[in-house]
Amino acid sequence: MAGKCIYTNIMFDNGFKELGMFRKLAAELLGTFWLVFGGCGSAILAATFPELGIGFAGVALAFGLTVVTMAYAVGHISGGHFNPAVTLGLCAGGRFPVKEVVPYILVQVIGGIGAAAVLYVIASGHAGFDATASGFASNGYGEHSPNGYSLQSAIVIELVLTAFFLIVIHGATDKRAPVGFAPLAIGLALTLIHLISIPVTNTSVNPARSTAVALFQGTWALQQLWVFWLVPLMGGILGGLIYRFLLQKNDK
């Protein structure tokens, strides 16, 4: 009888763990959907509207607002990553388990693609819309950089900004930091990142965001996508390691 009770308890424990992981993944999927829908949506649907265009500053703010709103909405469930570079960077910083990295990244990419698909349907309702010709808010370098910046420029800016983004995230969520303000600091950091780098690469620092729209652009964005996976992931790891070994206070 005792053995049966122990077995039953194990079943319940495993069930709760599976349910908890499902909720985390659902939160990451929804959060990444909102980031791509809000951020890329502002660029695709609103930034170039003839009379009321919000401009690149508006797009930068839109990306920041997506992170702030969803971090408050679901950050307490999944941690509010919404970005493979953030997930890998938090893992490098000792804040996130290795075994959950791949599931998080998979649902982030799925959520981003779902948002891009919805944006494609909406944008297709406008006469003359062409995802390939317009670029569909894709990231690029060289002739596909908004201001013609080179591959070297793209690599440097994406590496530096992603690293600093992870430093901000680690610092804002440190137990010594003021409680409750982390989403604001992180959202403002992402806004600043976009203000700096939209002219250079149209701002990635997020491979899921880059992949989602590149699939619908379909040509040069897919050919250049490797940069916007490799460099942000390297930047995320770098930022996580910098905070972990240079800035984090380890209690003994």
C-alpha positions in Angstrom: 0.0 0.0 0.0 2.8 2.4 0.9 4.5 1.7 -2.5 1.2 2.5 -4.3 1.0 5.9 -2.5 4.5 6.7 -3.4 3.9 5.8 -7.0 0.7 7.9 -7.0 2.6 10.9 -5.6 5.3 10.5 -8.3 2.6 10.5 -11.0 1.1 13.7 -9.6 4.5 15.3 -9.3 5.3 14.5 -12.9 1.9 15.7 -14.0 2.4 19.1 -12.3 5.9 19.4 -13.8 4.5 18.6 -17.3 1.7 21.1 -16.8 4.2 23.7 -15.6 6.4 23.3 -18.6 3.4 23.5 -20.9 2.4 26.8 -19.4 6.0 28.1 -19.8 6.1 27.2 -23.4 2.6 28.6 -24.1 3.7 31.9 -22.4 6.9 32.0 -24.6 4.9 31.3 -27.7 2.3 34.0 -27.0 5.0 36.5 -25.9 7.1 36.0 -29.1 3.9 36.2 -31.2 3.1 39.6 -29.6 6.7 40.9 -30.0 6.7 40.1 -33.7 3.1 41.1 -34.3 3.6 44.4 -32.5 7.1 45.3 -33.5 7.2 44.0 -37.1 3.6 44.9 -37.5 4.3 48.5 -36.7 7.0 48.5 -39.4 4.9 46.7 -42.0 1.5 48.4 -41.4 2.2 51.8 -39.8 5.7 53.1 -40.3 5.3 54.1 -43.9 1.7 55.1 -43.9 1.6 58.3 -46.0 -0.1 60.7 -43.6 0.3 59.1 -40.3 3.5 57.1 -40.5 5.1 56.5 -37.1 8.6 56.4 -38.5 11.5 54.3 -37.2 11.3 55.9 -33.8 7.8 54.7 -33.5 8.8 51.2 -34.6 11.6 51.2 -31.9 9.0 52.2 -29.3 6.6 49.5 -30.5 9.2 46.8 -30.0 9.9 48.1 -26.5 6.3 48.2 -25.6 5.7 44.6 -26.7 8.4 43.4 -24.3 7.1 45.6 -21.4 3.5 44.4 -21.8 4.2 40.7 -22.2 6.9 40.7 -19.5 4.3 41.9 -17.1 1.6 39.6 -18.5 3.5 36.3 -18.6 7.0 36.9 -17.3 6.0 35.4 -14.0 5.2 32.2 -15.9 8.1 31.7 -18.3 10.6 34.4 -17.4 9.6 36.4 -20.4 12.4 35.6 -22.9 10.6 35.8 -26.3 14.0 35.5 -27.9 16.4 32.6 -28.5 19.4 34.9 -27.8 17.9 35.8 -24.4 17.3 32.1 -23.6 20.8 31.1 -24.5 22.3 34.1 -22.7 20.4 33.4 -19.5 21.6 29.8 -19.7 25.2 31.1 -20.1 24.7 33.4 -17.2 23.6 30.5 -15.0 20.0 31.7 -14.7 18.3 29.1 -16.9 18.5 25.3 -17.2 20.2 23.8 -20.2 17.4 21.1 -20.7 14.8 23.8 -21.4 16.8 25.8 -24.0 15.7 23.9 -27.1 12.0 23.7 -26.2 12.0 27.5 -25.5 13.7 28.3 -28.8 11.4 26.1 -30.8 8.2 27.7 -29.4 9.7 31.2 -29.8 10.3 30.5 -33.5 6.8 29.0 -33.9 5.2 32.0 -32.2 7.1 34.4 -34.4 6.2 32.6 -37.6 2.5 32.6 -36.5 2.6 36.4 -36.0 4.3 36.9 -39.4 1.6 34.8 -41.0 -1.1 36.9 -39.5 0.7 40.1 -40.6 1.0 38.7 -44.1 -2.7 38.1 -44.3 -3.5 41.6 -43.0 -1.0 43.3 -45.3 -2.2 41.4 -48.3 -5.5 43.3 -48.0 -3.7 46.4 -49.2 -3.6 46.9 -53.0 -0.2 46.4 -54.4 1.3 44.7 -51.3 4.4 42.6 -52.1 6.2 40.9 -49.2 9.3 40.2 -51.3 9.6 43.7 -52.8 8.8 45.5 -49.5 11.2 43.5 -47.5 8.5 42.6 -45.0 10.5 44.2 -42.1 13.3 41.7 -42.6 16.9 42.2 -41.4 19.7 42.7 -43.8 23.1 44.0 -44.6 24.9 45.4 -47.7 22.3 46.5 -50.3 19.6 45.2 -48.0 20.6 47.3 -45.0 18.3 50.3 -44.6 21.2 52.7 -45.0 23.6 50.4 -46.9 25.8 49.2 -44.0 28.3 46.4 -44.6 28.3 42.8 -43.3 31.1 43.9 -40.9 28.9 46.7 -39.5 26.0 44.3 -39.1 28.1 41.8 -37.2 29.6 44.3 -34.8 26.4 46.1 -34.0 24.3 43.0 -33.5 27.0 41.4 -31.3 27.4 44.5 -29.1 23.8 45.3 -28.7 22.7 41.7 -28.0 25.5 41.4 -25.4 24.4 44.6 -23.7 20.8 43.6 -23.9 21.7 40.5 -21.9 23.6 42.5 -19.4 20.6 44.7 -18.8 18.3 41.7 -18.5 20.6 40.0 -15.9 21.1 43.2 -14.0 17.4 44.2 -14.0 16.4 40.7 -12.8 19.2 40.4 -10.2 17.8 39.8 -6.7 19.6 43.0 -5.6 17.8 45.1 -8.2 14.6 47.1 -7.4 11.6 44.8 -7.4 9.0 45.2 -10.1 10.9 47.4 -12.6 12.7 44.8 -14.7 10.1 44.8 -17.6 10.4 48.6 -17.8 14.2 48.5 -17.9 14.3 45.7 -20.4 11.6 47.3 -22.7 13.4 50.6 -22.6 16.7 48.8 -23.5 15.1 47.2 -26.5 13.7 50.5 -27.6 17.2 52.1 -27.4 18.6 49.1 -29.3 16.2 49.7 -32.1 16.8 53.5 -32.2 20.5 52.7 -32.6 20.4 49.9 -35.1 17.4 50.2 -37.3 19.4 52.1 -39.9 22.1 49.4 -39.9 20.3 46.1 -40.0 16.7 46.9 -39.3 17.5 45.5 -35.9 17.4 41.8 -35.1 19.0 40.9 -31.7 16.4 38.2 -31.9 16.7 35.2 -34.3 13.0 34.2 -33.9 11.9 37.7 -35.1 14.4 37.6 -38.0 13.3 34.1 -39.1 9.6 34.8 -38.9 9.6 37.7 -41.4 12.4 36.2 -43.6 10.2 33.2 -44.4 7.7 35.5 -46.0 10.2 37.8 -47.7 11.4 34.6 -49.3 14.6 35.6 -51.1 17.6 37.7 -49.9 16.3 37.7 -46.3 16.6 33.9 -46.1 20.1 34.1 -47.7 21.3 36.6 -45.0 19.4 34.9 -42.1 22.5 33.1 -40.9 24.0 36.4 -39.6 20.9 37.1 -37.5 21.1 33.7 -35.9 24.8 33.3 -35.4 25.6 36.8 -34.2 22.8 37.4 -31.7 23.3 34.0 -30.2 27.0 34.8 -29.7 26.1 38.2 -28.3 23.7 36.6 -25.9 26.2 34.2 -24.6 28.8 36.9 -24.3 26.5 39.1 -22.3 25.5 36.3 -20.0 29.1 35.4 -19.3 30.1 39.0 -18.7 27.4 39.5 -16.1 28.0 36.1 -14.5 31.8 36.4 -14.1 32.3 40.2 -13.8 29.2 41.7 -12.3 27.2 39.1 -10.4 27.7 38.9 -6.7 27.9 35.3 -5.6 26.8 34.8 -2.0 29.0 32.4 0.0 
